[in-house]
Amino acid sequence: MSRHTARIEAIWDPEASVWVAESDDVPGLATETETVEALIEKLRVLVPALLEANGISLPIEDHELPFHVIASRHDSTHVAVLEQAGLDKAF
């Protein structure tokens, strides 16, 4: 039996200072947490609950349902910070 891995996308919301997760593989998934680690813990509960609530049964092995979290965060820094840290010459 092949193993299906649910794909979950997590994007950093700088205004709310939270990671926001959604997934086409898990209908109804929309959640947020302050850290990626907390998000994974939350997903361990939400993913199977939402799949069951939506009547979706996936072929699973060893009673485990793998999921893959793809986290994305766009950020920047000020050049003055690099100069103060002595990192301006590293680039």
MDTraj code that builds the backbone (N, CA, C; nanometers):
import mdtraj as md
import numpy as np

residues = "MET SER ARG HIS THR ALA ARG ILE GLU ALA ILE TRP ASP PRO GLU ALA SER VAL TRP VAL ALA GLU SER ASP ASP VAL PRO GLY LEU ALA THR GLU THR GLU THR VAL GLU ALA LEU ILE GLU LYS LEU ARG VAL LEU VAL PRO ALA LEU LEU GLU ALA ASN GLY ILE SER LEU PRO ILE GLU ASP HIS GLU LEU PRO PHE HIS VAL ILE ALA SER ARG HIS ASP SER THR HIS VAL ALA VAL LEU GLU GLN ALA GLY LEU ASP LYS ALA PHE".split()
xyz = np.array([
    [0.0848, -0.1178, 0.0000],
    [0.0000, 0.0000, 0.0000],
    [0.0893, 0.1241, 0.0000],
    [0.0662, 0.2150, -0.0930],
    [0.1506, 0.3347, -0.0992],
    [0.1131, 0.4318, 0.0115],
    [0.2082, 0.5099, 0.0485],
    [0.1893, 0.6036, 0.1582],
    [0.1586, 0.7422, 0.1032],
    [0.0471, 0.7995, 0.1458],
    [0.0098, 0.9348, 0.1045],
    [0.0618, 1.0334, 0.2087],
    [0.1240, 1.1395, 0.1625],
    [0.1726, 1.2428, 0.2521],
    [0.0925, 1.3692, 0.2276],
    [0.0289, 1.4199, 0.3317],
    [-0.0470, 1.5444, 0.3204],
    [0.0520, 1.6601, 0.3130],
    [0.0308, 1.7487, 0.2173],
    [0.1184, 1.8659, 0.1990],
    [0.0530, 1.9864, 0.2652],
    [0.1254, 2.0515, 0.3549],
    [0.0742, 2.1663, 0.4290],
    [0.1679, 2.2841, 0.4083],
    [0.1120, 2.3973, 0.3718],
    [0.1915, 2.5176, 0.3516],
    [0.1746, 2.6111, 0.4704],
    [0.2864, 2.6578, 0.5235],
    [0.2860, 2.7517, 0.6358],
    [0.3564, 2.8797, 0.5916],
    [0.2889, 2.9903, 0.6114],
    [0.3442, 3.1205, 0.5725],
    [0.3455, 3.2116, 0.6940],
    [0.4544, 3.2838, 0.7118],
    [0.4696, 3.3769, 0.8233],
    [0.3864, 3.5023, 0.7970],
    [0.3025, 3.5392, 0.8928],
    [0.2245, 3.6629, 0.8855],
    [0.2932, 3.7641, 0.9764],
    [0.3689, 3.8592, 0.9190],
    [0.4452, 3.9523, 1.0019],
    [0.3575, 4.0480, 1.0828],
    [0.2397, 4.0789, 1.0341],
    [0.1518, 4.1705, 1.1078],
    [0.0967, 4.1064, 1.2347],
    [0.0630, 3.9780, 1.2257],
    [0.0087, 3.9069, 1.3425],
    [0.1173, 3.8328, 1.4204],
    [0.2373, 3.8233, 1.3634],
    [0.3495, 3.7491, 1.4228],
    [0.3136, 3.6036, 1.4502],
    [0.2551, 3.5395, 1.3487],
    [0.2183, 3.3983, 1.3600],
    [0.2441, 3.3265, 1.2281],
    [0.2590, 3.1952, 1.2370],
    [0.2640, 3.1090, 1.1203],
    [0.1214, 3.0671, 1.0882],
    [0.0807, 3.0828, 0.9632],
    [-0.0537, 3.0466, 0.9178],
    [-0.0412, 2.9249, 0.8267],
    [-0.1165, 2.8193, 0.8573],
    [-0.1078, 2.6955, 0.7800],
    [-0.2393, 2.6658, 0.7099],
    [-0.2268, 2.6219, 0.5839],
    [-0.3409, 2.5795, 0.5028],
    [-0.2969, 2.4613, 0.4185],
    [-0.3957, 2.3861, 0.3671],
    [-0.3618, 2.2711, 0.2847],
    [-0.4775, 2.2328, 0.1935],
    [-0.4465, 2.2078, 0.0674],
    [-0.5462, 2.1540, -0.0248],
    [-0.5741, 2.0073, 0.0060],
    [-0.4793, 1.9404, 0.0705],
    [-0.4945, 1.7983, 0.1029],
    [-0.5801, 1.7750, 0.2272],
    [-0.5964, 1.8793, 0.3084],
    [-0.6727, 1.8674, 0.4334],
    [-0.7821, 1.9740, 0.4319],
    [-0.9006, 1.9403, 0.3795],
    [-1.0082, 2.0398, 0.3715],
    [-1.0422, 2.0993, 0.5081],
    [-1.0543, 2.2311, 0.5095],
    [-1.0902, 2.3006, 0.6327],
    [-0.9724, 2.3417, 0.7182],
    [-0.8520, 2.3030, 0.6792],
    [-0.7354, 2.3381, 0.7607],
    [-0.7011, 2.4853, 0.7426],
    [-0.7094, 2.5573, 0.8500],
    [-0.6673, 2.6974, 0.8568],
    [-0.6386, 2.7231, 1.0037],
    [-0.5099, 2.7307, 1.0361],
    [-0.4722, 2.7475, 1.1760],
    [-0.3472, 2.8328, 1.1847],
    [-0.3199, 2.8832, 1.3026],
    [-0.2017, 2.9679, 1.3214],
    [-0.1407, 2.9440, 1.4583],
    [-0.0084, 2.9619, 1.4654],
    [0.0654, 2.9522, 1.5910],
    [0.1862, 3.0445, 1.5833],
    [0.2498, 3.0668, 1.6973],
    [0.3646, 3.1579, 1.7037],
    [0.4952, 3.0954, 1.6566],
    [0.5059, 2.9623, 1.6611],
    [0.6293, 2.8960, 1.6180],
    [0.5971, 2.7785, 1.5267],
    [0.6939, 2.7393, 1.4450],
    [0.6760, 2.6229, 1.3581],
    [0.6618, 2.4973, 1.4434],
    [0.7374, 2.4891, 1.5517],
    [0.7298, 2.3723, 1.6386],
    [0.5895, 2.3565, 1.6973],
    [0.5302, 2.4671, 1.7419],
    [0.3936, 2.4630, 1.7953],
    [0.2939, 2.4275, 1.6852],
    [0.3221, 2.4724, 1.5647],
    [0.2351, 2.4419, 1.4518],
    [0.2334, 2.2918, 1.4248],
    [0.3491, 2.2292, 1.4272],
    [0.3574, 2.0845, 1.4028],
    [0.2785, 2.0081, 1.5085],
    [0.2928, 2.0478, 1.6336],
    [0.2174, 1.9820, 1.7406],
    [0.0666, 1.9966, 1.7184],
    [0.0247, 2.1142, 1.6776],
    [-0.1171, 2.1403, 1.6511],
    [-0.1656, 2.0575, 1.5322],
    [-0.0824, 2.0466, 1.4280],
    [-0.1190, 1.9704, 1.3090],
    [-0.1338, 1.8214, 1.3386],
    [-0.0574, 1.7708, 1.4321],
    [-0.0674, 1.6286, 1.4695],
    [-0.2074, 1.5937, 1.5202],
    [-0.2770, 1.6912, 1.5728],
    [-0.4140, 1.6707, 1.6209],
    [-0.5152, 1.7071, 1.5120],
    [-0.4939, 1.8227, 1.4467],
    [-0.5907, 1.8738, 1.3497],
    [-0.6017, 1.7912, 1.2220],
    [-0.4899, 1.7469, 1.1673],
    [-0.4931, 1.6773, 1.0384],
    [-0.5826, 1.5533, 1.0427],
    [-0.5605, 1.4588, 1.1336],
    [-0.6488, 1.3417, 1.1337],
    [-0.7938, 1.3770, 1.1685],
    [-0.8124, 1.4747, 1.2562],
    [-0.9483, 1.5143, 1.2942],
    [-1.0236, 1.5735, 1.1752],
    [-0.9574, 1.6590, 1.0976],
    [-1.0231, 1.7201, 0.9822],
    [-1.0485, 1.6193, 0.8701],
    [-0.9546, 1.5288, 0.8493],
    [-0.9763, 1.4261, 0.7476],
    [-1.0956, 1.3387, 0.7848],
    [-1.1034, 1.3001, 0.9093],
    [-1.2166, 1.2193, 0.9560],
    [-1.3475, 1.2975, 0.9448],
    [-1.3465, 1.4248, 0.9842],
    [-1.4665, 1.5080, 0.9782],
    [-1.5161, 1.5255, 0.8346],
    [-1.4237, 1.5202, 0.7380],
    [-1.4595, 1.5344, 0.5972],
    [-1.4848, 1.4007, 0.5283],
    [-1.4819, 1.2929, 0.6064],
    [-1.5078, 1.1606, 0.5508],
    [-1.3997, 1.1105, 0.4582],
    [-1.2788, 1.1572, 0.4783],
    [-1.1662, 1.1173, 0.3926],
    [-1.0856, 1.0102, 0.4649],
    [-1.0756, 0.8949, 0.4021],
    [-0.9906, 0.7903, 0.4584],
    [-0.8762, 0.7666, 0.3618],
    [-0.7579, 0.7727, 0.4136],
    [-0.6379, 0.7561, 0.3320],
    [-0.5715, 0.6243, 0.3673],
    [-0.5072, 0.5618, 0.2682],
    [-0.4325, 0.4401, 0.3010],
    [-0.3141, 0.4766, 0.3902],
    [-0.3133, 0.4227, 0.5091],
    [-0.2041, 0.4527, 0.6022],
    [-0.1385, 0.3225, 0.6471],
    [-0.0122, 0.3318, 0.6762],
    [0.0641, 0.2178, 0.7263],
    [0.0985, 0.2427, 0.8722],
    [0.0937, 0.1395, 0.9507],
    [0.1345, 0.1476, 1.0919],
    [0.0581, 0.2555, 1.1679],
    [-0.0648, 0.2847, 1.1280],
    [-0.1493, 0.3836, 1.1949],
    [-0.0860, 0.5221, 1.1984],
    [-0.0043, 0.5523, 1.0977],
    [0.0577, 0.6837, 1.0887],
    [0.0193, 0.7514, 0.9587],
    [-0.0070, 0.8799, 0.9674],
    [-0.0376, 0.9602, 0.8502],
    [0.0700, 1.0672, 0.8383],
    [0.1609, 1.0520, 0.7438],
    [0.2673, 1.1518, 0.7315],
    [0.2157, 1.2825, 0.6715],
    [0.2741, 1.3925, 0.7150],
    [0.2447, 1.5214, 0.6535],
    [0.3745, 1.5979, 0.6370],
    [0.3777, 1.6801, 0.5334],
    [0.4971, 1.7561, 0.4976],
    [0.4631, 1.9047, 0.5115],
    [0.5334, 1.9742, 0.5997],
    [0.5102, 2.1168, 0.6207],
    [0.6149, 2.1951, 0.5427],
    [0.5672, 2.2805, 0.4544],
    [0.6549, 2.3665, 0.3762],
    [0.6375, 2.5076, 0.4305],
    [0.7387, 2.5567, 0.5012],
    [0.7308, 2.6882, 0.5656],
    [0.8019, 2.7933, 0.4809],
    [0.7384, 2.9085, 0.4691],
    [0.7942, 3.0170, 0.3893],
    [0.7837, 3.1478, 0.4668],
    [0.8954, 3.2192, 0.4705],
    [0.8975, 3.3476, 0.5406],
    [0.9861, 3.4441, 0.4638],
    [0.9301, 3.5561, 0.4268],
    [1.0067, 3.6610, 0.3604],
    [1.0486, 3.7607, 0.4671],
    [1.1752, 3.7954, 0.4685],
    [1.2256, 3.8873, 0.5708],
    [1.3329, 3.9761, 0.5081],
    [1.3760, 4.0749, 0.5819],
    [1.4834, 4.1631, 0.5367],
    [1.5544, 4.2203, 0.6583],
    [1.6648, 4.2858, 0.6330],
    [1.7388, 4.3510, 0.7400],
    [1.7891, 4.4855, 0.6881],
    [1.8227, 4.5717, 0.7791],
    [1.8771, 4.7020, 0.7397],
    [2.0276, 4.6903, 0.7228],
    [2.0818, 4.7572, 0.6246],
    [2.2249, 4.7517, 0.5962],
    [2.3050, 4.7994, 0.7166],
    [2.2549, 4.8983, 0.7884],
    [2.3263, 4.9504, 0.9049],
    [2.3494, 4.8405, 1.0083],
    [2.2571, 4.7472, 1.0213],
    [2.2728, 4.6364, 1.1159],
    [2.3902, 4.5490, 1.0744],
    [2.4042, 4.5228, 0.9452],
    [2.5164, 4.4433, 0.8964],
    [2.6493, 4.5134, 0.9235],
    [2.6529, 4.6438, 0.9010],
    [2.7759, 4.7194, 0.9239],
    [2.8155, 4.7163, 1.0711],
    [2.7186, 4.7320, 1.1607],
    [2.7467, 4.7304, 1.3038],
    [2.7977, 4.5949, 1.3486],
    [2.7483, 4.4889, 1.2870],
    [2.7903, 4.3543, 1.3244],
    [2.9192, 4.3137, 1.2554],
    [2.9723, 4.3998, 1.1676],
    [3.0948, 4.3688, 1.0959],
    [3.0741, 4.2693, 0.9834],
    [2.9493, 4.2510, 0.9410],
    [2.9185, 4.1537, 0.8371],
    [2.9130, 4.2138, 0.6971],
    [2.9247, 4.3462, 0.6884],
    [2.9127, 4.4109, 0.5577],
    [3.0219, 4.3673, 0.4607],
    [3.1370, 4.3264, 0.5105],
    [3.2464, 4.2838, 0.4234],
    [3.2331, 4.1372, 0.3839],
    [3.1452, 4.0647, 0.4494],
    [3.1261, 3.9235, 0.4175],
    [3.0505, 3.9043, 0.2883],
    [2.9820, 4.0063, 0.2425],
    [2.9026, 3.9936, 0.1197],
    [2.9721, 4.0657, 0.0114],
])
top = md.Topology()
chain = top.add_chain()
for i, resn in enumerate(residues, 1):
    res = top.add_residue(resn, chain, resSeq=i)
    for name in ("N", "CA", "C"):
        top.add_atom(name, md.element.get_by_symbol(name[0]), res)
traj = md.Trajectory(xyz[None], top)
